[in-house]
Amino acid sequence: MLSKARFVLSKSKLIKQYKKSLELADIVSYSYKTNPIIGVHLEKETPCMFSVHSVESVLQLKFSERIWFFAQALSLRELDLLFKENVFRFVVDNISDLNILLRYCKRKNKKIEVLLRMKLKEYTIHTGKHFVYGMYSSKINKIIPELKKNPQVIKLGIHFHRKTQNTSEWSLKKEFCDALSIRNLKNLDYVNIGGGIPAIYKNYSPKILENIFVKIKKFNEFLSSNNITMIIEPGRFIAASPIILEADIVSIYKKNIIINCSVFNSAMDTFIANHRLVVKGELDSGEKYTIKGCTPDSMDIFRYSVYLNNPKINDKIIFLNAGAYNFSCDFCNLAKLETVIVD
């Protein structure tokens, strides 16, 4: 009898990825939206901090002092809820939200830590596809001295983030120093370099990681020499590799393999971000197959081309590095897959 498709989370691999991240910076703040299940276990097993984007996510975590909340269209009601939960660290990417936050804190006499999200110059041809968050460096250079004098702001810093799966744009020190006035270095307590460390997929090579790590460590050394604490914000890098996706083959025809789950309830990143999950045991050559999900949708393709050794109905297909952004939707009334915990 066929089993249900499921995710399997290895806690030991999760802790290993967290420790790798911690080697790069002073503080790790896991991007909670990448996979909340990962976040819950990190909170139990590590002193990790969390980058959180909604009040609903805040309520899933027990230790609010470990939360950086990303403000977006703040309301007074939302601020009431956040401070009730003792959230006091904020990342702000626009003047409107910053002013709302500061006025609220002055009126309620709240002390906060603030990171100002700064835009960096974009070099990729895909920039126009996405909204680029953050304030221009000219504005931030003006705001920093003002905030340093604000009695409600107890610690101050900069946040910037390139993009997910950033394989090339890691000239951190140069770009940071080009953007920020040297006079403002003394006013900073933190610099959060965001995430973007790549996970390993079929269409991404692990060879790039070593050079990225070297550049991050050099930037951390520079910040440390200026008494600035560096925060790193890995999401995909921490969440992807500890989780596999187990599925069963339910049909094979004309080199098409149909499995008992869908990209729509297990791997929407496949078509949203064009990441192709590695199949355990796949070959470099031989018989070529397409692995398709269980819906009739033409986008429901896990892999267009994968070499496998004589697969059969009822065999397992195991996708590696499947833990990042594995959220689901209710397309075709698909059920959300269970995540089971091992070791």
TORPA-682216 format. One record per residue (C-alpha): residue number from 1; x, y, z. Coordinates in Angstrom, 1 decimal. Layout:
REM TORPA-682216
n, x, y, z
NUM, X, Y, Z;
...
//
This chain:
REM TORPA-682216
n, x, y, z
1, 0.0, 0.0, 0.0;
2, 1.3, 3.4, -0.9;
3, 2.2, 5.8, 1.9;
4, 1.5, 9.5, 1.9;
5, 4.2, 11.8, 0.7;
6, 5.9, 13.6, 3.6;
7, 8.8, 15.8, 4.7;
8, 11.4, 14.4, 7.0;
9, 13.4, 16.8, 9.2;
10, 16.8, 15.7, 10.6;
11, 17.4, 17.7, 13.8;
12, 21.1, 16.8, 13.8;
13, 21.5, 18.2, 10.3;
14, 19.6, 21.3, 11.3;
15, 21.9, 22.0, 14.2;
16, 24.9, 21.4, 11.9;
17, 23.6, 24.1, 9.5;
18, 23.0, 26.5, 12.4;
19, 26.6, 26.0, 13.6;
20, 28.0, 26.6, 10.1;
21, 26.1, 29.9, 10.0;
22, 27.3, 30.9, 13.4;
23, 30.9, 30.5, 12.3;
24, 30.3, 33.4, 9.8;
25, 28.9, 36.1, 12.2;
26, 28.4, 37.1, 15.8;
27, 24.6, 36.5, 15.7;
28, 22.4, 34.2, 13.6;
29, 18.9, 35.4, 13.0;
30, 17.0, 32.7, 11.2;
31, 14.5, 34.0, 8.5;
32, 11.4, 32.5, 10.0;
33, 9.3, 32.7, 6.9;
34, 11.6, 30.2, 5.1;
35, 10.1, 27.4, 7.2;
36, 8.4, 28.0, 10.5;
37, 8.8, 24.3, 11.6;
38, 12.5, 24.8, 11.4;
39, 12.2, 27.9, 13.5;
40, 10.3, 26.2, 16.3;
41, 13.0, 23.6, 16.6;
42, 15.8, 26.2, 16.4;
43, 14.2, 28.0, 19.3;
44, 14.2, 24.9, 21.4;
45, 17.7, 23.7, 20.5;
46, 19.8, 26.9, 20.0;
47, 20.1, 30.5, 21.1;
48, 19.3, 31.6, 17.6;
49, 17.4, 34.8, 17.0;
50, 14.6, 35.1, 14.5;
51, 13.7, 37.5, 11.7;
52, 9.9, 37.6, 11.7;
53, 7.4, 39.3, 9.3;
54, 4.0, 38.9, 10.9;
55, 2.3, 39.1, 14.3;
56, 1.0, 35.6, 13.7;
57, 4.6, 34.3, 13.4;
58, 5.5, 36.2, 16.6;
59, 2.8, 34.3, 18.5;
60, 4.3, 30.9, 17.4;
61, 7.6, 31.7, 19.2;
62, 8.0, 31.6, 23.0;
63, 11.0, 34.0, 23.5;
64, 10.1, 37.4, 22.1;
65, 13.4, 38.9, 23.1;
66, 15.0, 36.8, 20.3;
67, 12.8, 38.4, 17.6;
68, 13.6, 41.0, 15.0;
69, 10.3, 42.2, 13.6;
70, 10.2, 43.5, 10.0;
71, 7.9, 46.5, 9.9;
72, 5.6, 46.9, 6.9;
73, 2.6, 49.2, 7.0;
74, 2.6, 49.4, 10.8;
75, -0.6, 50.1, 12.6;
76, -1.1, 51.2, 16.2;
77, -3.1, 48.0, 16.8;
78, -0.2, 46.0, 15.5;
79, 2.3, 47.9, 17.7;
80, 0.1, 47.4, 20.7;
81, 0.1, 43.6, 20.1;
82, 3.9, 43.5, 19.5;
83, 4.8, 45.4, 22.6;
84, 2.3, 43.3, 24.6;
85, 4.4, 40.3, 23.5;
86, 7.6, 42.2, 24.5;
87, 8.9, 42.6, 21.0;
88, 11.3, 45.5, 21.0;
89, 13.6, 44.9, 18.0;
90, 12.5, 46.3, 14.6;
91, 13.8, 46.3, 11.1;
92, 12.4, 49.3, 9.2;
93, 12.6, 49.9, 5.4;
94, 10.7, 53.1, 4.9;
95, 10.3, 56.5, 6.5;
96, 6.5, 56.2, 7.0;
97, 6.9, 53.1, 9.3;
98, 9.9, 54.6, 11.1;
99, 7.9, 57.7, 12.0;
100, 4.9, 55.7, 13.2;
101, 7.2, 53.5, 15.3;
102, 9.1, 56.5, 16.8;
103, 5.9, 58.5, 17.6;
104, 4.4, 55.4, 19.3;
105, 7.5, 54.8, 21.4;
106, 7.7, 58.4, 22.5;
107, 4.1, 58.4, 23.5;
108, 4.2, 55.1, 25.3;
109, 7.8, 55.5, 26.5;
110, 9.1, 52.3, 24.9;
111, 12.7, 51.5, 24.3;
112, 13.6, 49.9, 21.1;
113, 16.5, 48.6, 18.9;
114, 16.2, 49.6, 15.2;
115, 17.8, 48.4, 12.0;
116, 17.4, 50.6, 9.0;
117, 17.1, 48.6, 5.8;
118, 19.3, 50.1, 3.1;
119, 19.2, 49.5, -0.6;
120, 22.3, 48.4, -2.3;
121, 23.0, 48.8, -6.0;
122, 21.5, 45.9, -8.0;
123, 23.5, 44.3, -10.8;
124, 21.4, 41.4, -12.0;
125, 19.2, 41.4, -15.1;
126, 16.2, 40.2, -13.0;
127, 16.1, 43.2, -10.7;
128, 13.0, 44.6, -12.2;
129, 11.0, 41.5, -11.5;
130, 10.9, 42.1, -7.7;
131, 10.3, 45.0, -5.4;
132, 13.6, 46.2, -3.9;
133, 13.1, 47.0, -0.2;
134, 15.0, 49.6, 1.7;
135, 15.9, 53.3, 1.9;
136, 18.6, 55.0, -0.2;
137, 22.0, 55.4, 1.6;
138, 21.8, 59.2, 1.3;
139, 18.6, 59.1, 3.5;
140, 20.0, 56.6, 5.9;
141, 23.2, 58.6, 6.4;
142, 21.1, 61.6, 7.4;
143, 18.8, 59.6, 9.7;
144, 21.5, 57.7, 11.7;
145, 22.8, 60.7, 13.7;
146, 19.2, 61.8, 14.5;
147, 18.3, 58.3, 15.8;
148, 21.5, 58.1, 17.8;
149, 20.3, 61.0, 19.8;
150, 16.7, 59.7, 20.2;
151, 16.2, 58.6, 23.8;
152, 13.8, 55.8, 22.7;
153, 16.5, 54.1, 20.5;
154, 18.9, 52.1, 22.7;
155, 20.7, 50.3, 19.8;
156, 21.0, 51.2, 16.2;
157, 22.1, 49.4, 13.0;
158, 21.9, 48.8, 9.3;
159, 20.2, 46.0, 7.5;
160, 20.7, 45.1, 3.8;
161, 19.8, 42.0, 1.8;
162, 20.6, 41.2, -1.8;
163, 18.3, 38.3, -2.8;
164, 17.7, 34.7, -2.2;
165, 20.3, 32.3, -3.7;
166, 22.9, 35.0, -4.1;
167, 25.7, 33.4, -6.0;
168, 27.8, 36.4, -7.1;
169, 27.2, 39.7, -5.3;
170, 29.2, 39.4, -2.1;
171, 31.6, 42.4, -2.2;
172, 30.2, 43.4, 1.2;
173, 32.9, 45.6, 2.6;
174, 33.3, 47.7, -0.6;
175, 29.6, 48.2, -1.1;
176, 28.9, 49.0, 2.5;
177, 31.7, 51.5, 2.7;
178, 30.6, 53.1, -0.6;
179, 27.1, 53.5, 0.8;
180, 27.7, 54.5, 4.4;
181, 29.4, 57.7, 5.5;
182, 32.6, 56.8, 7.5;
183, 31.4, 59.2, 10.2;
184, 28.4, 57.0, 10.8;
185, 30.4, 53.9, 11.6;
186, 30.8, 55.0, 15.2;
187, 27.0, 55.3, 15.5;
188, 26.3, 51.7, 14.7;
189, 25.8, 48.8, 17.1;
190, 24.7, 46.3, 14.5;
191, 25.0, 45.4, 10.8;
192, 22.7, 42.7, 9.5;
193, 23.9, 41.4, 6.1;
194, 20.6, 39.6, 5.4;
195, 20.6, 36.1, 3.9;
196, 21.1, 34.9, 0.4;
197, 23.6, 32.2, 1.1;
198, 22.7, 29.6, -1.5;
199, 21.4, 26.1, -0.8;
200, 22.4, 23.3, -3.1;
201, 19.9, 22.4, -5.9;
202, 20.4, 20.6, -9.2;
203, 20.9, 24.0, -10.9;
204, 23.2, 25.5, -8.3;
205, 26.8, 24.3, -7.6;
206, 28.2, 23.8, -4.1;
207, 31.6, 25.1, -5.3;
208, 30.5, 28.7, -4.9;
209, 30.1, 28.5, -1.1;
210, 33.7, 28.5, 0.0;
211, 34.4, 31.9, -1.7;
212, 31.2, 33.4, -0.3;
213, 32.2, 32.3, 3.3;
214, 35.6, 33.9, 2.9;
215, 34.0, 37.3, 1.9;
216, 31.5, 37.2, 4.7;
217, 34.2, 36.4, 7.3;
218, 36.4, 39.3, 6.0;
219, 33.5, 41.7, 6.3;
220, 32.9, 40.5, 9.9;
221, 36.5, 41.2, 10.7;
222, 36.1, 44.7, 9.4;
223, 33.0, 45.3, 11.4;
224, 34.5, 43.8, 14.6;
225, 37.5, 46.2, 14.2;
226, 34.9, 49.0, 14.4;
227, 33.1, 47.5, 17.4;
228, 30.0, 46.6, 15.4;
229, 28.2, 43.3, 15.9;
230, 27.4, 41.5, 12.7;
231, 24.2, 39.6, 12.3;
232, 23.6, 37.1, 9.5;
233, 20.1, 36.1, 8.4;
234, 20.1, 32.7, 6.7;
235, 16.9, 31.2, 5.8;
236, 17.3, 28.9, 2.8;
237, 20.9, 27.9, 3.9;
238, 19.7, 26.6, 7.2;
239, 16.3, 25.2, 6.2;
240, 16.9, 23.4, 2.9;
241, 19.4, 20.6, 3.7;
242, 18.0, 19.2, 6.9;
243, 14.7, 18.2, 5.2;
244, 14.0, 15.7, 2.5;
245, 10.7, 15.1, 0.6;
246, 9.7, 11.4, 0.4;
247, 7.2, 10.5, -2.3;
248, 6.0, 7.3, -4.0;
249, 5.8, 6.6, -7.7;
250, 2.1, 6.0, -8.6;
251, 2.5, 5.7, -12.4;
252, 5.1, 5.6, -15.2;
253, 4.4, 6.1, -18.9;
254, 6.6, 7.3, -21.8;
255, 9.4, 8.1, -19.4;
256, 7.1, 10.3, -17.3;
257, 7.1, 9.5, -13.6;
258, 4.0, 10.5, -11.6;
259, 4.4, 10.8, -7.8;
260, 1.8, 11.1, -5.0;
261, 2.3, 14.8, -4.3;
262, 2.5, 18.1, -6.2;
263, 4.8, 21.1, -6.5;
264, 1.7, 23.0, -5.3;
265, 1.8, 21.3, -1.9;
266, 5.5, 20.6, -1.5;
267, 7.8, 22.6, -3.7;
268, 6.3, 25.7, -5.1;
269, 9.8, 27.2, -5.3;
270, 10.3, 25.0, -8.3;
271, 8.4, 27.4, -10.5;
272, 8.4, 30.5, -8.4;
273, 12.2, 30.7, -8.1;
274, 13.3, 28.0, -10.6;
275, 15.0, 25.8, -8.1;
276, 15.3, 22.1, -9.1;
277, 15.5, 19.7, -6.2;
278, 18.2, 17.0, -6.4;
279, 16.8, 13.4, -6.5;
280, 18.6, 11.0, -4.3;
281, 20.5, 8.4, -6.4;
282, 20.1, 10.3, -9.7;
283, 22.7, 9.4, -12.3;
284, 24.8, 11.6, -14.6;
285, 23.7, 9.7, -17.7;
286, 21.4, 6.8, -18.8;
287, 17.6, 6.7, -19.1;
288, 16.1, 10.1, -18.9;
289, 12.7, 10.7, -17.1;
290, 10.4, 13.6, -16.2;
291, 9.1, 13.7, -12.7;
292, 5.6, 15.1, -12.5;
293, 3.2, 15.9, -9.7;
294, -0.2, 14.4, -9.2;
295, -2.3, 17.3, -10.6;
296, -3.2, 17.9, -14.3;
297, -1.5, 21.3, -14.3;
298, 1.3, 21.7, -16.9;
299, 3.4, 23.5, -14.3;
300, 3.3, 20.6, -11.9;
301, 6.8, 19.4, -12.8;
302, 9.5, 18.6, -10.2;
303, 12.2, 17.8, -12.7;
304, 12.0, 18.0, -16.5;
305, 15.0, 15.8, -17.0;
306, 16.6, 13.4, -14.5;
307, 18.5, 10.2, -15.1;
308, 17.3, 7.2, -13.0;
309, 18.1, 3.5, -12.8;
310, 15.0, 1.5, -13.8;
311, 12.4, 3.2, -11.6;
312, 9.2, 1.2, -10.9;
313, 5.7, 1.9, -9.5;
314, 5.6, 2.0, -5.7;
315, 9.3, 2.9, -5.6;
316, 10.3, 5.9, -3.4;
317, 11.5, 9.2, -5.0;
318, 13.4, 11.2, -2.4;
319, 14.2, 14.8, -3.0;
320, 17.1, 16.3, -1.2;
321, 17.4, 19.8, 0.3;
322, 13.7, 20.2, 0.3;
323, 13.1, 22.3, 3.5;
324, 13.2, 25.9, 2.3;
325, 9.9, 27.6, 1.3;
326, 8.1, 24.3, 1.1;
327, 4.8, 26.0, 1.8;
328, 1.7, 24.7, 0.1;
329, -1.5, 26.0, -1.4;
330, -5.0, 24.5, -1.7;
331, -5.0, 24.1, -5.4;
332, -7.0, 21.0, -6.4;
333, -7.8, 20.7, -2.7;
334, -4.3, 19.3, -2.1;
335, -3.5, 18.5, 1.6;
336, -0.6, 20.0, 3.4;
337, 2.2, 17.5, 3.8;
338, 3.2, 16.3, 7.3;
339, 6.8, 17.0, 8.5;
340, 8.2, 14.2, 10.7;
341, 11.2, 14.6, 12.9;
342, 14.1, 12.2, 13.1;
343, 17.3, 11.9, 15.2;
//
